Amino acid sequence: VEKDAALIDRSGRRVIGEIEIEIPGPSALGQEQELEIDIIEIEKNAKHSLFVDDREVAIFTTDDRGSIDMEVHSGRDNSRD
């Protein structure tokens, strides 16, 4: 199942990027969920939080270009500083 949603910062501006959520089906060998985050052109070298349905799901720090490309796996410490 694939769903799309707009990425919006706190000021209401659209953010360029993509978020993908992988949830294994009942017949999958592993039951680990995965969240892929690929965002560009936001505040450089800054700590950010990603919220889905008002729940914080990831914390990350952008690089010197204001980009982040990472994967978050369920059941792991996924914070990135």
VENJO-V975723 format. One record per backbone hydrogen bond with DSSP energy under -0.5 kcal/mol. CO is the residue of the C=O (numbers start at 0). NH is the residue of the N-H. E is the energy in kcal/mol with one decimal. If there is no record, write none. Layout:
CO_NH_E ; CO_NH_E
This chain:
5_7_-0.6 ; 6_14_-2.9 ; 8_11_-2.0 ; 12_8_-2.5 ; 14_16_-0.6 ; 15_39_-2.6 ; 17_37_-2.2 ; 19_35_-3.1 ; 20_22_-0.6 ; 21_23_-0.5 ; 21_33_-2.2 ; 24_27_-1.7 ; 32_73_-2.4 ; 33_21_-3.4 ; 34_71_-3.3 ; 35_19_-2.2 ; 36_69_-2.5 ; 37_17_-2.9 ; 38_67_-2.4 ; 39_15_-0.6 ; 42_45_-0.7 ; 45_61_-2.4 ; 47_59_-2.6 ; 48_50_-0.5 ; 49_56_-3.2 ; 49_57_-1.2 ; 51_54_-1.4 ; 54_51_-2.6 ; 57_49_-3.0 ; 58_79_-1.2 ; 59_47_-3.6 ; 62_44_-2.1 ; 62_65_-1.7 ; 65_41_-2.3 ; 66_62_-2.2 ; 67_38_-2.3 ; 69_36_-3.2 ; 71_34_-3.1 ; 72_75_-1.2 ; 75_77_-0.9
